[in-house]
Amino acid sequence: MIKTVLYTAQAQSTGGRSGHISSDNGALSLALNMKNSSDATNPEQLFAAGYAACFESTLQVMADRQGIKLGKSGVNGQVDLGTTSEGGYEIAVRLEISLPELGSEDAENLMKMAHENCPYSKATRGNIDVSILQINHESEIQ
C-alpha cells in the first residue's frame, strides 16, 4: 500500500488498440495499432519501455545505496502478448540488463535487489512471467 503519493500519472485512451493515447500534460500523444508498425505503437511497447526505464532507475538507486559505482547501464524490455490455453490473453516480460562495468557478482546482486524493489516488478510479481537476464554475463534471475 502506498504511504505517500509522490506523483500521479494520467493518460487517456480512445479507440482501444487501434486508437490514440495522450497524457494530461500533452507530452505523450501517440497513435495505437494492434500490429507492430512504424507509424504507431501498442500497449506492449509502452509497457516494455516503462518497465525498462523503471528497472534501470531502480538499479541506479540500489547501486547508490550499496556504494557501488554503476557506470554505464542499459535495460532492454521485451513484452510478449500471447494466448492462454483457456482462450484468453496474457503477457510475459523479458528484461535484458547490461552492466558492462561491473563484475558478475555485483551485477547479479544489484539485479536481484532491483527486482525486489522495482515498482513494476512488485506489481507483476506472481501475476505474469518475468525473466531477467544479464546480457554481458551469463546470469539469469527468475
C-alpha positions as CSV (number, residue, x, y, z in Angstrom):
1,M,0.0,0.0,0.0
2,I,1.3,3.5,-0.9
3,K,2.1,5.6,2.2
4,T,2.8,8.8,0.4
5,V,1.9,9.5,-3.3
6,L,4.9,11.1,-5.0
7,Y,3.4,11.5,-8.4
8,T,0.3,10.6,-10.3
9,A,0.5,9.8,-14.0
10,Q,-2.6,10.3,-16.1
11,A,-3.3,9.3,-19.6
12,Q,-6.4,8.7,-21.7
13,S,-7.1,6.1,-24.4
14,T,-9.7,6.4,-27.1
15,G,-10.4,3.7,-29.6
16,G,-8.6,0.9,-27.8
17,R,-5.8,-0.9,-29.5
18,S,-6.5,0.9,-32.8
19,G,-7.0,4.3,-31.3
20,H,-5.0,7.1,-29.7
21,I,-3.4,7.7,-26.3
22,S,-2.4,11.0,-24.7
23,S,-1.1,12.2,-21.3
24,D,-2.8,15.0,-19.4
25,N,0.3,17.3,-19.8
26,G,0.4,16.8,-23.6
27,A,3.9,15.3,-23.6
28,L,2.6,11.9,-24.8
29,S,0.3,11.8,-27.8
30,L,0.5,8.6,-29.8
31,A,-1.4,6.6,-32.3
32,L,-2.0,2.9,-31.4
33,N,-2.1,0.0,-33.7
34,M,-2.5,-3.7,-32.9
35,K,0.3,-4.7,-35.2
36,N,4.0,-3.8,-34.9
37,S,4.0,-0.9,-37.4
38,S,6.4,2.0,-37.9
39,D,3.7,4.7,-37.6
40,A,2.1,3.6,-34.4
41,T,2.9,2.0,-31.0
42,N,1.0,-0.6,-28.9
43,P,0.4,-1.2,-25.2
44,E,3.1,-3.8,-25.1
45,Q,5.7,-1.5,-26.4
46,L,4.7,1.1,-23.8
47,F,4.8,-1.4,-21.0
48,A,8.2,-2.6,-22.2
49,A,9.5,0.9,-22.2
50,G,8.1,1.8,-18.8
51,Y,9.3,-1.4,-17.1
52,A,12.8,-1.0,-18.7
53,A,13.1,2.6,-17.5
54,C,11.8,1.9,-14.0
55,F,14.1,-1.1,-13.6
56,E,17.2,0.8,-14.7
57,S,16.3,3.6,-12.3
58,T,15.9,1.1,-9.5
59,L,19.3,-0.5,-10.4
60,Q,20.9,3.0,-10.1
61,V,19.2,3.6,-6.7
62,M,20.3,0.1,-5.4
63,A,23.9,0.8,-6.6
64,D,24.0,4.1,-4.8
65,R,22.7,2.5,-1.6
66,Q,25.4,-0.2,-1.8
67,G,28.1,2.3,-2.6
68,I,28.7,0.7,-6.0
69,K,29.7,2.8,-9.0
70,L,27.3,1.5,-11.6
71,G,28.9,3.1,-14.7
72,K,27.2,2.5,-18.0
73,S,24.0,0.6,-17.8
74,G,21.1,-0.3,-20.1
75,V,17.8,-2.3,-19.9
76,N,16.1,-3.8,-23.0
77,G,12.5,-4.6,-22.2
78,Q,10.5,-7.2,-24.2
79,V,6.9,-7.9,-23.7
80,D,5.2,-10.9,-25.3
81,L,1.4,-10.9,-25.9
82,G,0.0,-14.4,-26.3
83,T,-3.0,-16.6,-25.8
84,T,-3.6,-18.9,-22.9
85,S,-4.9,-22.5,-23.1
86,E,-8.3,-21.1,-21.8
87,G,-8.6,-18.9,-24.8
88,G,-7.7,-15.6,-23.1
89,Y,-4.7,-13.3,-23.4
90,E,-1.6,-12.9,-21.3
91,I,1.7,-11.1,-21.3
92,A,5.2,-12.1,-20.3
93,V,8.3,-9.9,-19.8
94,R,12.0,-10.3,-20.5
95,L,14.4,-7.7,-19.3
96,E,17.9,-7.8,-20.7
97,I,20.3,-6.0,-18.4
98,S,23.6,-4.5,-19.5
99,L,26.1,-3.7,-16.7
100,P,29.4,-3.9,-18.6
101,E,31.5,-2.1,-15.9
102,L,30.5,-4.4,-13.0
103,G,31.8,-7.8,-12.1
104,S,29.3,-10.6,-12.4
105,E,28.7,-11.0,-8.6
106,D,28.0,-7.3,-8.1
107,A,25.8,-7.2,-11.2
108,E,23.8,-10.2,-10.1
109,N,23.3,-8.9,-6.6
110,L,22.1,-5.5,-8.0
111,M,19.7,-7.2,-10.4
112,K,18.2,-9.2,-7.6
113,M,17.8,-6.1,-5.4
114,A,16.3,-4.1,-8.3
115,H,13.9,-6.9,-9.0
116,E,12.8,-7.0,-5.3
117,N,12.4,-3.2,-5.2
118,C,11.3,-2.0,-8.7
119,P,7.6,-0.9,-8.6
120,Y,6.9,-2.7,-11.9
121,S,8.5,-5.9,-10.6
122,K,6.4,-5.6,-7.4
123,A,3.2,-5.0,-9.4
124,T,3.8,-8.0,-11.7
125,R,5.2,-10.5,-9.1
126,G,3.1,-13.6,-9.1
127,N,0.9,-12.3,-12.0
128,I,3.0,-12.8,-15.1
129,D,6.3,-14.4,-16.1
130,V,9.2,-12.0,-15.8
131,S,12.7,-13.2,-16.8
132,I,15.7,-11.0,-16.1
133,L,18.9,-11.8,-17.9
134,Q,22.3,-10.0,-17.7
135,I,23.4,-9.9,-21.3
136,N,27.1,-9.1,-20.8
137,H,27.5,-12.1,-18.3
138,E,25.8,-15.4,-18.0
139,S,23.3,-14.7,-15.2
140,E,19.5,-15.1,-15.2
141,I,17.1,-14.2,-12.4
142,Q,13.6,-15.6,-12.4
